[in-house]
């Protein structure tokens, strides 16, 4: 089964990325700091993806973004020549845009598809690690070939002499969302009403609902937090520091060095309120 990693992201631009982290929206960063943090996270995520040999890496960016600037910063990642392709999204809202990105790779299982399965990854996941991606790829392979995966397939596709089955894998993030999602081109799954739906259903619940409705075998990955609001950043900073220390004795871990350097330049430190002893 040919697999693709797809980083779904925005081109960093001051005032247009991670705005909920900025002082104007009740956050703690300037627009320039928020932009620098996002760019650092995105490039760290891409480096992790480029460390995976079992899948091609594709990057989908917002069509309004500056492609020349994106190309210039991608030149600084590890092994940029391994990037299979970069393309702009299409659509009027997020659900349509991420659907377009998935369809660009899977193409309804047609002969000209770029991969048999895709793992879509957000650009703001600095704690993402290679073992999480490898686990996702392994679980897609296993579920697709399972009896449940074969039964749930929405189309007949043979890959290397075997029928391609359906599957879903997801890595949760905060507040009922998910940061990674993967599936095969034989999976009856789409992003309709997935994000920002009017019924108040979380993205993760919507994904599970779709899996249950179509009897698609689902695998849950290690949680990978993203950064949207100040509390996300505050919660993630101790984890980033733990990764730095753990990597000293675990060569399989990748330290998000750009993100760490960015936070050091900004001068942020995570703190907690001291506990108050109650008098007896």
C-alpha positions in Angstrom: 0.0 0.0 0.0 1.5 3.3 -1.1 1.1 5.9 1.7 1.3 9.7 1.7 1.8 12.2 4.5 0.0 15.5 3.9 0.8 18.5 6.0 -2.2 20.8 5.7 -1.1 24.3 6.7 -1.0 28.0 6.0 1.9 30.1 4.7 3.1 32.0 7.7 2.1 35.7 7.5 2.1 38.3 10.3 -1.5 39.0 11.4 -3.0 35.9 9.7 -1.7 33.0 11.7 -2.3 32.1 15.4 -4.2 35.3 16.0 -5.8 33.9 19.1 -2.4 33.9 20.7 -2.0 37.7 20.2 -2.6 40.5 22.7 -5.3 41.9 20.4 -7.4 38.7 20.9 -6.7 38.4 24.6 -3.4 36.5 24.2 0.2 37.2 25.2 2.1 37.5 21.9 2.6 40.2 19.4 1.5 39.3 15.8 5.2 39.0 14.9 5.8 36.6 17.7 2.8 34.5 16.9 3.9 34.3 13.3 7.4 33.3 14.2 6.1 30.6 16.5 3.8 29.2 13.9 6.5 29.1 11.3 8.8 27.3 13.7 6.2 24.7 14.5 5.4 24.1 10.9 9.0 23.6 9.9 9.6 21.2 12.9 6.5 19.2 11.8 7.8 19.0 8.3 11.2 17.8 9.5 9.5 15.0 11.5 7.6 14.0 8.4 10.7 14.0 6.3 12.3 11.5 8.7 9.7 8.9 7.6 10.9 6.7 4.7 7.7 4.7 4.3 5.6 7.5 2.9 5.8 10.5 0.5 5.4 14.0 1.9 3.0 16.4 0.3 2.3 20.0 1.6 -1.0 21.7 1.0 -1.1 25.5 1.8 -3.8 28.2 1.8 -4.3 29.4 -1.8 -4.0 33.1 -0.6 -0.5 32.4 0.8 2.7 33.6 -0.6 4.1 30.5 -2.5 7.5 32.1 -3.1 7.9 32.7 0.6 6.8 29.2 1.4 9.4 27.8 -1.0 12.1 29.9 0.6 11.5 28.6 4.1 11.0 25.0 2.9 14.5 25.2 1.5 15.8 25.2 5.1 14.2 21.9 6.2 16.1 18.7 6.4 16.2 16.9 3.0 13.9 19.3 1.1 14.4 17.3 -2.0 12.3 14.5 -0.4 9.2 16.7 -0.5 7.0 15.0 -3.2 5.0 18.1 -4.0 3.5 21.4 -2.8 0.0 22.6 -3.9 -2.6 25.2 -2.9 -6.0 24.3 -1.4 -9.4 25.1 -2.9 -12.8 25.7 -1.4 -14.8 28.3 0.4 -14.4 27.0 4.0 -12.2 24.7 6.0 -14.2 21.5 5.4 -14.0 22.0 1.6 -10.4 22.9 1.7 -9.2 19.9 3.6 -11.5 17.7 1.4 -9.8 19.1 -1.6 -6.4 18.3 -0.2 -7.3 14.7 0.5 -8.9 14.3 -2.9 -5.8 15.7 -4.5 -3.8 12.7 -3.2 -6.4 9.9 -3.3 -8.4 10.9 -6.3 -11.3 8.6 -5.5 -9.0 5.6 -6.0 -8.5 6.2 -9.7 -5.4 5.0 -11.5 -3.8 8.4 -11.4 -4.0 8.6 -7.5 -0.8 9.7 -5.8 -1.2 7.2 -2.9 -3.5 4.5 -1.7 -3.7 6.0 1.8 -3.1 9.5 3.3 -2.3 10.7 6.8 -3.2 14.4 7.2 -1.2 16.3 9.7 -1.6 19.9 11.1 1.2 22.3 10.9 1.0 23.4 14.6 2.1 20.1 16.3 5.6 20.7 17.6 5.5 17.6 19.9 4.8 15.3 17.0 7.2 12.4 16.9 8.2 9.8 14.2 6.9 6.9 16.2 3.4 8.4 16.2 3.5 8.6 12.4 4.9 5.1 12.1 2.1 3.8 14.4 -0.5 5.5 12.2 0.9 4.0 9.0 1.1 0.6 10.6 -2.5 0.7 11.9 -3.8 1.9 8.5 -2.1 -1.1 6.9 -3.5 -3.5 9.5 -7.0 -2.2 9.6 -7.2 -2.0 5.8 -6.4 -5.7 5.4 -8.7 -6.8 8.3 -12.0 -8.4 7.7 -13.8 -5.3 8.9 -11.8 -3.1 6.6 -12.5 -5.3 3.6 -16.2 -5.3 4.4 -16.4 -1.5 4.8 -14.6 -0.7 1.6 -16.6 1.6 -0.7 -14.9 0.6 -3.9 -12.9 -2.4 -5.3 -9.2 -1.6 -5.6 -6.4 -4.1 -5.8 -3.0 -3.2 -4.5 -0.1 -5.7 -5.0 -2.6 -8.5 -5.6 -4.7 -7.8 -2.5 -8.0 -5.9 -2.1 -7.6 -2.5 -0.4 -9.9 -2.1 2.6 -11.3 0.8 4.6 -9.8 2.3 7.7 -9.6 5.4 9.9 -6.9 6.4 12.3 -6.9 9.6 14.4 -4.7 11.4 16.9 -6.8 13.5 19.3 -5.9 17.0 20.4 -7.6 19.3 22.9 -11.3 20.2 23.2 -12.7 17.3 21.2 -10.6 17.9 18.1 -8.0 15.8 16.3 -4.6 16.7 14.9 -4.0 13.7 12.6 -6.4 11.7 10.5 -5.6 8.9 8.1 -7.7 6.7 5.7 -7.4 4.8 2.5 -9.0 5.7 -0.9 -11.4 2.8 -0.3 -12.8 4.3 2.9 -16.3 5.8 2.8 -15.3 9.0 4.6 -15.5 12.7 3.9 -15.1 16.0 5.8 -18.6 17.2 5.3 -19.8 19.0 8.5 -16.6 17.8 10.2 -15.3 21.2 11.4 -17.3 24.2 12.6 -20.7 22.4 12.1 -23.8 24.2 13.3 -24.9 21.3 15.5 -22.2 21.8 18.1 -20.7 18.3 17.5 -17.0 18.2 18.2 -14.7 17.2 15.3 -13.7 14.0 17.0 -17.3 13.0 17.8 -18.2 13.7 14.2 -15.3 11.4 13.0 -16.5 8.6 15.3 -20.1 9.1 14.2 -19.0 8.6 10.5 -16.9 5.6 11.5 -19.8 4.0 13.3 -22.3 4.8 10.6 -20.2 3.1 7.9 -18.7 0.4 10.1 -15.2 1.7 9.4 -12.5 0.2 11.7 -11.0 3.0 13.7 -7.6 3.2 15.5 -6.7 5.8 18.1 -3.2 7.2 18.1 -1.2 8.9 20.9 -2.6 12.3 21.6 -0.7 15.2 19.9 -1.6 18.6 21.2 -1.8 21.7 18.9 -1.4 25.4 19.8 -4.4 27.6 19.3 -4.9 29.6 22.5 -2.6 30.7 25.3 -3.5 27.8 27.6 -2.4 25.4 24.9 1.0 27.0 24.7 1.4 27.1 28.5 0.4 23.4 28.7 2.8 22.4 25.9 5.9 24.2 27.1 6.7 21.7 30.0 6.2 18.9 27.5 8.6 20.5 25.1 11.2 20.8 27.8 10.6 17.1 28.8 11.3 16.1 25.2 14.6 17.9 25.2 15.7 16.0 28.3 14.3 12.6 27.2 16.0 12.9 23.8 19.4 12.8 25.5 18.9 9.1 26.1 16.4 8.3 23.4 17.7 8.7 19.9 14.3 8.0 18.4 12.9 11.3 19.7 13.2 14.5 17.6 13.5 17.8 19.5 11.5 20.6 17.9 14.5 22.8 17.9 13.0 25.8 16.0 10.0 25.9 18.3 12.3 25.8 21.4 14.5 28.5 20.0 11.5 30.7 19.2 10.2 30.4 22.7 13.6 31.2 24.1 13.8 34.4 22.0 10.3 35.4 23.1 11.3 34.7 26.7 8.2 32.8 27.7 8.1 30.5 30.7 5.2 28.3 31.9 4.3 28.8 35.5 1.5 27.6 37.8 -0.1 29.2 40.8 1.3 28.0 44.1 -1.1 25.8 46.2 -2.7 27.4 49.1 -2.6 25.5 52.4 -5.9 25.4 54.2 -5.8 26.1 57.9 -7.2 23.4 60.1 
